[in-house]
Amino acid sequence: MKLRPAEKILTSIPSIEYVEHTLENGLRIVLSRNTKIPNVAVNTTFHVGSKDDDPNMTGMAHLFEHLMFEGSPNIPKGKFDEILNNNGGDSNAYTTWDSTSYFICLPSTHLEVAFWLDSDRIAGFGITEEALEVQKDVVAEEKLLYVDNSPYGSVEEESSRRLFAGSGYEWPIIGDMEQLSKAGLEDLMEFHKRFYVPSNMVLSVVGDIEYDETLNLIEKYYGGITSGMKPGKMPFTAEEISSESTGIIYDNIHLEARFLFYRVPEIGSRDYYALSIISGILSDGESSKLVKELEYERELVHEIDTAVYGFENAGVFAVSAFALKGKSLDEIGKRVDHALEEIKAGNIDDSDFQKVKNRIETYFSAGRQSIVGLADKFSFLKTYYNDCGRVNAEIMNYLDISKFDLAETARKYLNENSRVALNYLPKK
């Protein structure tokens, strides 16, 4: 085991220690002791997300997330949550474009229960035909609720297929329901065999633990799981965007909206951190540039927001503007473009710049208070970078960014000829 001592970082945020270990079957482990409360969080992250789906069977990674709670070789259907709840715990999971993560939180005295439940669904395939059909229906209902019948619910799908054509990012995480309806148990068994193996996962445990004792329990429950080769990844390729891609979508909405999407570098890159600060300057708080001008001064929008979404191989800088009744989307678009041109020209107020950095430092500190969030962070850092030291040092990647960096990054990526622009209008 390697114990990482608290590193001296040039901020007021205390460092976090952690232990790393790798089992013979390839399972990578991160442990961090936190005795503030007698609880423990267990995060299991598999390096498979929606971009790894077969283009003819999209949505498999997300469907599989649902099915991992539906039974395993030694835990009957419906008993996973019952056993966990009886031991004072709870669990959940989520799927992204690049990975699938599961977490369990429970009193530290019952940690072994978490390892037993979690390892059993990895060690063997226990999904039944009945469970599969039930979860297909659940996913279909989820799509109806959050996509088909939700205002602006198609934004992800409409933007992704334009922004990432030719890559695994071009379809939505939830997938295509017609394709998914054809998924059978053999498809799922193959998926489990390929991706749900120790060499393709990271196990992070944070909370009231002893390192040696916890590692012994992990060896007991996970050490005997056979691991195949870590699945290879397809190289990232996406069609080049050389001119603005536009679209008009009629939806069941009351307010017109304009959405802008720019393809930007991957999460963890220097440009990603610069874009995050640009986003903060534009829309983080009532005094931010776009919110102050478009919402309060000119009264053009009901709401405006910017965000940076980081993926393993790329990223997205997004602008969402919801117009007030009778206000022009063209006028809103011109004002947004002007604000971006100001950033490119380096016209960035010192106080706005520092305010965003201060907020980022606050968010960074707050994000380390939850053992569930910290376990998730360790798994993320180990999965994508094999570098858990970022848990302490990443804040410097933000604080080191200069106003010159912001202008240069904006000039490289936030251009009209390399974006997707969607106008959402009410159905007539």
C-alpha positions, -999 to 999 in steps of 0.1 A, spaced: 0 0 0 11 36 -6 1 62 19 0 97 4 8 122 31 -10 156 31 7 177 4 13 213 10 -9 232 -15 -8 270 -17 -44 275 -6 -62 274 28 -79 241 19 -65 212 39 -51 182 20 -66 147 20 -45 116 25 -53 84 7 -40 48 1 -38 31 -33 -35 -6 -40 -40 -30 -70 -51 -66 -66 -36 -93 -88 -68 -94 -109 -63 -58 -119 -88 -42 -95 -75 -7 -86 -83 5 -51 -83 39 -34 -89 42 4 -92 74 24 -99 76 62 -123 101 75 -135 96 111 -158 127 115 -189 104 113 -191 66 117 -202 61 81 -184 48 50 -190 54 13 -181 27 -13 -179 38 -49 -174 13 -78 -168 28 -112 -166 9 -144 -148 25 -174 -178 20 -198 -204 46 -207 -228 54 -235 -201 62 -260 -190 26 -257 -224 13 -268 -228 -6 -300 -242 20 -325 -269 -5 -333 -277 -10 -296 -274 23 -279 -285 27 -243 -270 -5 -232 -246 10 -206 -275 29 -190 -298 -1 -191 -271 -22 -174 -269 3 -146 -305 -3 -138 -301 -41 -140 -272 -42 -115 -298 -38 -87 -321 -65 -100 -303 -96 -86 -270 -115 -87 -260 -151 -82 -265 -151 -44 -289 -122 -39 -324 -127 -52 -344 -100 -71 -355 -72 -49 -333 -82 -20 -303 -59 -27 -319 -27 -14 -338 -46 13 -306 -60 28 -288 -27 25 -317 -8 41 -318 -33 70 -282 -24 76 -288 13 77 -275 20 42 -286 32 8 -273 31 -27 -276 47 -62 -258 48 -95 -254 69 -126 -242 65 -162 -222 91 -182 -209 91 -217 -177 76 -204 -183 56 -173 -208 40 -149 -206 45 -112 -223 28 -82 -222 39 -46 -232 25 -13 -233 45 19 -238 28 53 -225 27 89 -189 17 89 -196 -13 112 -215 -28 83 -189 -23 56 -185 -60 49 -222 -61 39 -215 -35 12 -186 -55 -2 -206 -87 -2 -235 -70 -21 -213 -52 -45 -189 -80 -53 -216 -106 -59 -231 -86 -88 -196 -84 -104 -185 -120 -98 -214 -135 -117 -243 -127 -140 -277 -131 -122 -301 -111 -143 -333 -128 -153 -355 -124 -184 -382 -110 -161 -359 -84 -146 -347 -74 -181 -382 -67 -194 -392 -48 -163 -361 -25 -166 -367 -20 -203 -401 -6 -194 -386 15 -166 -360 31 -190 -388 37 -216 -408 55 -190 -378 75 -179 -373 87 -215 -410 96 -218 -408 116 -186 -375 134 -190 -371 136 -228 -403 131 -249 -427 149 -225 -404 174 -210 -400 209 -223 -368 213 -242 -362 176 -235 -347 168 -269 -319 194 -265 -292 168 -256 -301 145 -286 -305 174 -311 -272 190 -301 -251 159 -297 -259 144 -331 -248 177 -347 -219 184 -325 -204 149 -324 -214 132 -356 -193 101 -363 -185 94 -326 -199 76 -296 -210 110 -282 -236 115 -309 -264 95 -293 -280 103 -259 -270 83 -228 -305 69 -225 -302 55 -260 -327 45 -287 -358 27 -273 -364 7 -304 -329 -7 -304 -329 -13 -267 -362 -32 -269 -343 -59 -289 -317 -64 -262 -316 -100 -249 -300 -118 -221 -271 -130 -243 -264 -93 -252 -263 -85 -215 -241 -115 -206 -216 -104 -232 -217 -68 -219 -211 -80 -184 -182 -103 -195 -165 -76 -215 -169 -45 -193 -178 -56 -157 -144 -70 -149 -119 -60 -122 -93 -47 -147 -119 -22 -159 -130 -9 -126 -119 13 -96 -131 7 -61 -129 37 -37 -138 36 0 -140 67 21 -150 71 57 -144 57 91 -121 28 81 -88 12 90 -67 7 59 -53 -28 65 -86 -42 77 -105 -27 47 -79 -40 23 -82 -75 37 -120 -74 33 -116 -62 -3 -92 -91 -10 -117 -115 5 -147 -104 -16 -131 -91 -48 -98 -109 -50 -112 -142 -63 -131 -125 -92 -117 -135 -125 -106 -107 -147 -103 -107 -185 -83 -82 -205 -92 -46 -200 -115 -38 -230 -99 -17 -257 -113 17 -265 -121 29 -299 -101 60 -310 -122 92 -307 -131 106 -341 -159 131 -349 -167 150 -380 -151 184 -383 -174 214 -378 -164 241 -403 -196 262 -403 -224 270 -379 -249 241 -377 -284 255 -371 -318 241 -363 -353 251 -355 -372 228 -332 -409 231 -325 -418 219 -290 -445 219 -264 -431 250 -247 -443 285 -237 -410 304 -239 -388 305 -270 -352 295 -263 -318 297 -279 -291 271 -273 -255 274 -284 -230 245 -282 -193 246 -289 -170 215 -291 -141 221 -267 -112 201 -252 -117 172 -228 -121 175 -190 -89 180 -171 -72 200 -199 -59 235 -193 -84 248 -218 -112 231 -198 -103 249 -167 -101 282 -185 -136 276 -201 -150 268 -166 -138 303 -154 -153 319 -186 -186 302 -178 -185 316 -143 -178 351 -155 -207 349 -179 -235 334 -157 -225 325 -122 -246 347 -100 -268 378 -104 -239 401 -110 -224 379 -138 -220 394 -172 -249 378 -191 -273 375 -162 -269 412 -152 -272 425 -188 -298 402 -204 -320 394 -174 -319 425 -153 -308 455 -174 -324 447 -208 -351 423 -196 -347 400 -226 -346 366 -209 -364 348 -182 -332 328 -175 -298 325 -190 -270 301 -182 -237 288 -194 -220 255 -186 -190 234 -195 -195 196 -198 -163 176 -198 -160 142 -213 -131 118 -216 -123 127 -252 -140 161 -257 -161 187 -240 -190 211 -246 -194 247 -238 -231 255 -237 -253 286 -235 -290 283 -227 -312 314 -230 -350 314 -223 -366 345 -238 -393 365 -221 -426 367 -240 -422 389 -270 -385 392 -269 -363 384 -299 -341 354 -300 -319 372 -326 -314 401 -302 -305 377 -274 -281 359 -297 -264 391 -307 -259 401 -270 -245 367 -262 -221 369 -291 -210 404 -281 -202 391 -245 -181 363 -260 -162 388 -282 -155 409 -252 -139 379 -235 -119 372 -267 -106 408 -267 -95 405 -231 -120 429 -217 -124 411 -184 -130 430 -152 -105 422 -125 -131 419 -98 -153 396 -119 -123 374 -126 -112 372 -89 -148 366 -78 -152 336 -99 -118 322 -87 -130 327 -51 -162 308 -58 -144 280 -75 -121 276 -44 -152 276 -22 -169 249 -44 -137 229 -44 -136 229 -6 -173 221 -2 -171 192 -26 -146 175 -3 -169 175 27 -192 146 16 -177 111 18 -200 100 -10 -187 128 -32 -151 122 -22 -153 85 -30 -168 94 -64 -140 119 -70 -113 94 -62 -128 68 -86 -130 95 -113 -94 106 -109 -81 70 -109 -102 59 -138 -94 88 -162 -59 100 -151 -45 72 -128 -36 102 -106 -54 106 -73 -30 134 -64 -53 157 -83 -77 156 -53 -54 180 -36 -37 198 -65 -66 203 -90 -76 236 -75 -43 251 -87 -52 243 -123 -80 269 -118 -61 294 -98 -31 294 -123 -54 306 -151 -47 342 -162 -70 366 -181 -47 362 -211 -55 324 -209 -92 332 -210 -90 354 -240 -68 329 -259 -90 300 -251 -122 318 -261 -106 328 -294 -97 292 -301 -130 276 -294 -160 299 -289 -165 308 -326 -196 311 -346 -183 289 -375 -176 260 -352 -208 257 -332 -243 243 -331 -272 269 -327 -307 257 -319 -338 278 -316 -367 262 -298 -401 276 -307 -436 268 -294 -456 244 -316 -483 263 -336 
